[in-house]
Amino acid sequence: MARFRSAGARAIAIGAAPSATACILLFLAVPQFYLLPKGSTDVAASTMVTILLAPGVLLAVRRGSGVDLLRLGLFRVLIALLVVRLVALAWSPDPRGGLPLITLLGQFIVTLILMLQAVRQDPGLLRRIERWYWPWIVAEAVLVLVFRVLPGVEDAFLRSIAGFVSGQNTAAALFAGSPNNVFDEAKSGGVFVNANVAGLFLGVNAVAAFAVATITGSRWTRVVGFVALAAVPVTGSKSATLLAIALPASVLAVQRLTRARRAAEPGPSLHGGRRRPPRSAHRRLSLGLAGVGLLGVIVGVVIAVDLGFAQALARSFGDRTAIWGFGAEAFLRDPLLGLGYGGWDAGFGPYAREQGIYRSFPPHNVLLAAWAATGLAGLVLTVVFFTLALRLAVRAAMASVGKHRTFALWTTAAIAWTLIHGLGDNTEIFGDIHLIPVLSLLVAYLIVGNREESNDHATAHRRDSATSTVPAVGDVHPEPGPGDAQLPAVVRGPRPGPDPAGNRVG
């Protein structure tokens, strides 16, 4: 732990060297390293390093990048959500229960700022992280497979090592009345005590790897993406398995249809007239549409044939509707302030006894959880956050071409996966603490763009006025205002308790 403190202190001393500290946070993303003993508060090493880095990062914002950053609607929403979470302490039955949520949101904000600075200053950051981050993703995928095949090995891991990577209190609670779904032999979590979160983590990292590989051209990173995606069904998470099919297929279909549409667009002929769309382009467009339809049919048939999967999916959804029923009743009683921190647990016990379900299920919906903890304001801000994040990615995809368009499409899939999965599980706006660095990196690159192609704005624009890349921060908001990110048509420049994830169903 002293080593992490000294590393963080040295980073602050030299101005929080963004690319180096970004690599540190990415390195700590998977193992996390909970070194404090059982009985104390579970604090991850990544959180401690972020706290050490926060003064230097915020100082750098004040000195240089703060103006552009404050123009970004996405950042304003995160700050507002942090304020709302702090204010919600005032009416919460258990204010201490809100401290982890507040701390993690603050960690997300600082990490996002850091990644913005790192991407700005180091055009080779996406390649630099290869040895610091992607090997952990492969290790997690291998652990998921080993634990699924050899549950005895997983049990030994949970009793010995899990405390260091999932939290000492979290691991101890697994054998002291707060079990999680990795005890189900049909599920496997790797370093996670919940297989659904493991599926979310691997899936988001798979599409993140595909995104990064489009910029770096790294075959290794692309292979990591395929390994992570293949490991998603092994976790036993049903929602993640469906998303592992639907989202990559959607990205590939959009790419195919876009190429076919562009090829079919009429353009000037060699003789100054209009050329006719080639028949091959029409055929590719038709084949693309047929492929998307066929994929949907295949997925439907697979689900229909695999009755066990379909029945398990239906049971899981039924359990969640019972949980959401308590949220609906509570919302009707006090829609404005919600339940406050600890309020959900205090009210859910009697409801659970009536419904015959487990006594301490968390909300299992990121929007319901936001309302329960912070009221209507927190719910609205959470919705706005996801809206702005998706809009930023989609508009970047529409305004960009080539590899930057592909990067934006895969990043859209990563954000969409986090949201969709969060609608049925107990996650945060950034998914899970393990996902904070990589999601921050993807969003930062969307905002800043490829710096290698932004060194000479005017020259690049004169050379090819149709050239488009992901925008820089200053391009997102041309002037101060509360609005969301606006991308130009042509862009120049390159649960309560010890377990933060809580008990989950399914």
N, C-alpha and C positions, 0 to 999 in steps of 0.2 A: 504493500500500500504506500509505503514511503517512496517507492520508486515512481508510482503514478503521481504523487503529490509533487515530487521534485520535477518530473517531466512537465506537469502543468505549470509550475512556478517558473521554470525556465522559458516556457512558451510565452507566458505573460511578460517576462522580462525582456524578451526580444520582440514584443509587439504581437504576441499570439500567432506567430508564423503560421498563417492559415493553412497551407497545404500540409505541413507536418502535423498540425493538430487535427486536421480532418482525417488523416490516416490513422492517428491514435484512436479517435472516436469510432472509426470504422473497424479497427482491430478489436476494440472492446465490445462491439455490437452483439456478437453471438455469445461468447462466454460470460460477459458482464462482470464476473469476479466479485461475488458477494463475500467479503472477507471478515465482516463484523460477526461476532459470535451469536449463536442462537439466544434469543431473549432480548437482544437489542433490536433496533430498527434495521430492516433490510434496506441497505443503500448500495446500489451498484457502483462499481468503480467508474463507469462511464458518467454517472451522475456527479460523483465527486470531482472528476476531472472537468466536467462542464462548469461546475460551480467555481472552480479555480480559474477557469478560462473566462468566465463571464465579465469580470471587470475590464480585462484587456480588449475583449471583443466589443463591448459597449463603448469603450473609449475610442476605439477605431471608428465606430459608427459616428460618434460625435465629431470626430476630427474630419472625416472625409465623406463617408458613404451614407450618412444619416438622412440627408435631404432626399436623395433618390429613393431610399428605402421607405421613408415615411409616405412617399407618394403611392406606394404599392398597396392597393386595397386589401390584398391577402394579408399583408403584415399588420395593417390596422385592425383587421378582424381578430387576429390572434392576440394582439395587445388588449383589445376590448374584452375578449373571452377570458383572458387572464385576470383582468380587473373584476369581471363578474364572478369568477370563481373565488376571488379574495373576499368580495362583498358577501357572498353566500355563506361565509363562515358565521355571519352575524345571526342568522336564523336557523342554524344547523343544530340538531340534537347532539351530534358528536363532531365538533369542529376539527378535532385531530384527524378524523377520517378523511378530511378533504386535503390535508397537507400533501399526500403522495400525488394526488391529481394536479394540484397546483405546481408542485415541483417538476413533474414530468412535462407539463405544458411549458413551463419556463425553460426546461432543458430543450424542448423542441424549438422554441423561439431562438435561443442562443445558438443551437446547432445550425438552424437555417441561416442565420446571419453569418456564421463562420463559413458555411459552405459557399455562400454568396461571395464572400471575400476571397476564399480559396480558388474558386472557379475564375474569378476576375484576374487574380495574380498569377495563376499557374495553368496555362493552356493544356499542359500534359497531365492534369490531375486524374482524369478518368483512366489513363493508362498506369499512372503511378500507384493507384490503389489495388492493382491486380494481385500483388503478393501479400497485401495486408488484409484483404477482405474476402475475396472469392474462395480461397482455400477453406475458410470457415463454413461457407455455404455447402461445399462438397462434403465436409466433415459432418455437418448436420444431416445431410441427405443419407450418408452412409449409416449414421447412428439410427436414424428412423428405420432403415431397412433391417439392420441387425436386431434392433429391439422388437420389431414386428415378427421376425422369424424366431428369435430367442428371447421370450419374455422373461426368463430367469436372469438373463444378463441385464435387462432393463430394471428388474427389481433390485439387483445388486447396485446398479448405478444410482437409483433413487435413494438407496439407503446410505450411500457413501459419498458420491461426488456431486449429486444434484444440488446440494445446498450451496456450493460455490458458484454454480451457474444459474440457479433459479431463485436463490434466497434461502438462507439457513432456516428461517421461520417457516417459509413456504414448504420446504422439503420435510421438515419435522411435522407439519400439520397433516401431511399426506397419511401419516401413520398414527394420527392422534385425533381422528374424528372428522377431518376435512379432506376426504379423498378427492381425486380428480379423475378425469376420464382416461388417463393413460393406464389405469389398472385394468381397463377393458382390453382383452387380448386381441380384439379387432381394431385396436388403435395403437398408435405409437407416436411419441412426441420428441424423441431425441433429447436435446437439452431442455425442452419445454415439458412442463407437467400437464399441459393440456394439448391434446392432439389437434384440436381445431385451430388453435393459435399456431401450432407448428405448420399446419397446412397453409394458413394465411402467410406466414413468414416465407416459406419456400416458394409459394406462388408469386408473391410480390417480387421476391428476389430473382425468380426466373425471368419475368418480363423486364425487370430492371437490368439484368445481364444482357438481354437481347437489345435493350435500348443503348446501353453503353457500348456494346460490341459494334453497333452501327456507326458510332463515331470513331472508335479506336481501330476497328477492323480486326480485333483480336479473336482468333479462333478459340483460344483457351476460355475467354469470357463467354463466348457463344456456347461452348461445350458445357460450362457451368450452368448456363440457362437451361439446357436440355436435361441435365442431371437433376437439377432442382425441380423442374416441371414433372419429370418422371417419378420423383419421390412423393409428390403431392398425394396421389391416391393411396400410397402406402401408409400415410398417416391415419387413414380411416375417416378423414373428414369428408362428409358427403357434399357439403356446400363447396368446399375447396376443390373437390374432384370435378364438379360441374363447371366451376369457373376456370379450371385448368384446361377444359375443352373449349368453352365458349369464348373467353377473352382472346387467347392467341388466335383462334380461328377468325374472330372478328377483325383483328388487326390485319391478318393476312388477306382477308376478303376485301377490306378497304383498300389495301395496297394494290391488289389485283384489279379491282374495279376502277381505281383511279388511273392506273396505267392504261387500261383499255379505253376509258373515256377520253383521255388525252390523245391517245392514238387515233380515236375516231373523230376528233374535232377537225373541222375543215380548216385549211390553211392556204396561203398563197402558193400557187403553182410556179414552176420555173418560167412560165410565159406571162406572169403578172395576173393570171386569172385565179379562180378558186379551184383547189384540188378536191376530188371526191374522197370521202372517207374510205380507207381500204377495207375490203371485205374481211380480211384477217382480224382487224380490230373489232369489228362487229361480232365475229365468231368468238374472240377472246372474252368480250363482254358477256355474251350469252353463256359461254362456258363458266365464267366466273359466277354469274347469277345461279346457274344450275348447280354449281359446286356448293354454294352457300345453302341452297335448298336441300341438297343431298345430305350435307353435314347435319342439318337440323333433323332430317328424317332418321339418320343413323343414330344420333344421340337419343331421339325419342324411342327408337326400337330397342336400343341397349338398356335404357331405363325400364321399358316395359317388360323386356325379357328377364332382366335381373330383378325378380320379384323381391328378393331379400333386400337389395339396395333400395328399391322403391318403398318397401314397407318400413325400412329403417328411417328413410327420409320423411315419410309421413308421420311416424312416431315422434321423430325429432321436432317436426313442425308443430305437432299437437302439444308437446311439452312447452314449447315456446309460446304458443297462444295462451296457455294457462298462465304463464308468467306475465305476459303482456296484459292479461285481464286485470291483474292487480294494478298495473300501471294506469289502465283506463279508468278504473274506479278512483284511484288516487288523484288523477288529473281532474276529474269532475269535481272533486272536493276542493282542490286548491290549485287551479291552473297557473296562477301568477308566480308564486314563490317555489312551487314544487315541494319536495320533502326535505331538502337540505341534506348535508352529509350525515350519514347514519340513519336517515329517516326511512330509507327503503328497507333496511334490515329490521328496524323496529316494527314496521307495519306488515312486513311480508310473512312473518312467522304465523300469526293467526290465520291469515289468508291461505297459507300453505297447508295448514292442518285441515281447513275446510275442503280444499281441493285434493288432498291426499298426495301432495308432491313434496319434494325435498324442501326442508325448512329455510334454507338460506341461499336460494338462487338469486344472483344479481339480475339486472334488467334484460340482458341478452339483446340489447339493441342500442346502438351508439346514440341515437336521437332520444330514445326514452331515458337512457342514463343521463344525458345532458340535462333534460328537463327535471328529472328526479333530484339531481344534485344542485342545480343552479336556477331552476325555474324557467319561465318562458323566455327570458333574455338569453340564457345559455343555449336553449334549443334553437332559437332563431339564429344566433351567431354560429352555431355548429352547422346549420343548414347553409348559411351564407358562405362559410369557409369551404365546404365541399363544392358549392356552386362556383365560386371564384377559382378554386384549384382546377376543376374540370374545364371551366371556360378558358382559363389560361392555356391549358394543354391543347384543347381542341382548336383554339384560335391559332396557336403556334403551328399546329399541324396544317391548318388551312393556309397560313401565310408563308410556309416554308416549302422547300423543295429538296429532293435528294435525301441524303442521310439525315438531315435535320428534321425533315418531315417524318421519317421513320422513327427517329428518336422520340419525337413528340407523340406519335401514335402509341408506342410502347409505354411511354410515361402516362398517357391517358389510361391505358389498361391497368397500370400499377395503382393509380389513384382510384379508379373505378373498382378494382378488386378490394381495396381497403374499405371503401364505402359499402359495397354490396355485402361483403363478408361481415362488416360491422353491424348491418341491419339484422343479423341473426345470431350475433355472438357478443360476448362481453369484451369489447375492445375500446380503444380511444380513437380520436380523430386521426392519429398517426398509426393506428393499428395496435402496436405493442412497443414497449421500450426498445426492443431489438431492432425495430424498423425505423427508428428516428433518423439515424445517420443516412441510410440509403435513400429514403424518401426526401429528406432535406437536400441531398445531392441532386436528385433528379429535378426537383422544383427549382433549385438554384441554377442549374444548367438551362432550364427553360427560360428563366428570367435573364440570365447574363448572356447565354449563347456561347458560340465557339469563338473564343478570343483570338485564335490564330487568324480568323477571317475578319476580325474587326479592327486590326491595327491601322488600316487606312480606309476609312469610311468612304471618302470621296472618290478615291481611285477605284475601289471595288465597285462603286455604283456606276462610275463612268464606263468601266470595262464591260459591265453587263447589268443593265438597268432592271432586268428581270430576276437577277440573283436575289434569293431570299434566305435568311437564316433565322434562328431563334433570337428574339429581341434582347437588347440590353435593358437594364432597369430603367434608364431614363426614357426609353422608348415606350414603356408600358403605360406611363402617365405623363403626357407632355406638359401638364401643369398641375399644381396642387388641387386636390378635390377628393371627395369621399367615394368616388366611383370605383368600379372594378377595373381590372386591367383591360386596356384597349390596345389591340394589336393592329398596326397599319397593314394595308394590303401588300405593300412591299417593305420589308424590313431590312435595313442595312446594318451590317455588323454581325459580328460572328455569333376491488369489491372491498369492499372493506375486508379487514382481516389481513393476515400476513401475506396472502397471495394476491398480488395486484390483478391477476387475471381472473380470480374468483373461480368458484365451481361452475362448470358448464355442462350443458346437456348435449346429447347427440354425439 
